[in-house]
Amino acid sequence: MLEESKVQQEQRQFITEAIEEGTEPISRNFAEFTLLALHARNKIDTLQFIFPPYQVAPYVYGTQEIEIPSKVFFDLIHPVYKSMFAIH
């Protein structure tokens, strides 16, 4: 296996640091999100976080998104709102 070049190592380090900083558990890092109702019963089944360019990666990679199924966080939802979410 070939060793990573110094440039590749620097790029990996830069991206790792960007991801760590951009996903640090503070509210501003997760301020952009949407709830997706992809379920047949028109219930919310996905939480999609949107990370603008530069937040977790260089600009050239554009906007980054991550989707979390509602079953992952369903137990954390306030009981008043649980009926809005689908779990499967």
N, C-alpha and C positions, 0 to 999 in steps of 0.2 A: 504494500500500500504506500502511495506517495505521501510524503509529509506536506502539510499545508504550508503554503508560502506565507511570508510575513504579511503581505497585503491581505490574503485571505483571513489570517488570524486577526488582523486589525479590523476587518469588516465584520467578522463574527462577533468580536468584542463590542464594536459600536452598536450592532443590532441588538445584542443581548442587553446592553445597558439601556437602549431606547425602550425595549419591551419592559424591562424591569421598572424603569421610571414611569413609563406611560400607563402601566397597569398597577402602580402602587395603590393600595386601598384607601384612596381619598376621593371625595365626591366629585371633584372636577374632572377626574380621569374617566368617570362613568356617567357624565352628564348627558351624553348623546345616546339615546336608545329608542327602540320602538318595540311594541308588543305586536306579535304576528299571530293572526288567527288563521292558521293553515289547516285546522282541524275541520272535519266534515260538519260538525255541529256548530260551526262558527264560534268556537270558544278559543281563547288565547292558549296557544300551546308552545310558544317560543318567545324568549326575551332576546332581542338582538342589540348588542352593543356596537356602536359605530365609533371608530377611532379615526379622526381626521389625519391627513398627511402630516408627517413629522412627529405625531404623538408616539407611535410605536415602531415606526420604520421610516426610512428616507422618503422624501417626496416622490421619487420615481416610482415607488410601489403604490402610491395613491392611498385612497381611503381603505382602511382595513375593517373588517366586520367579524364578529363572533356571535354564534347563535347558541343559546342555552335552552334545552328543552324544559318545559315547565315542571316536569316530574322531578327535576334536580332541585328546584327551590319551592315546590308546592307546600311543603310543611312549614315554610317560613312566611307564607302569605297570611295576612290577617283573615280570620274567619268570615268577615263581612264580604270579602272579595273572592273567596275561593270558588264560588259558583261561576265566576267569569272565566275560569281556567280549565283546560282539559288536561288530563293526565293519562298517559298510555305508555 
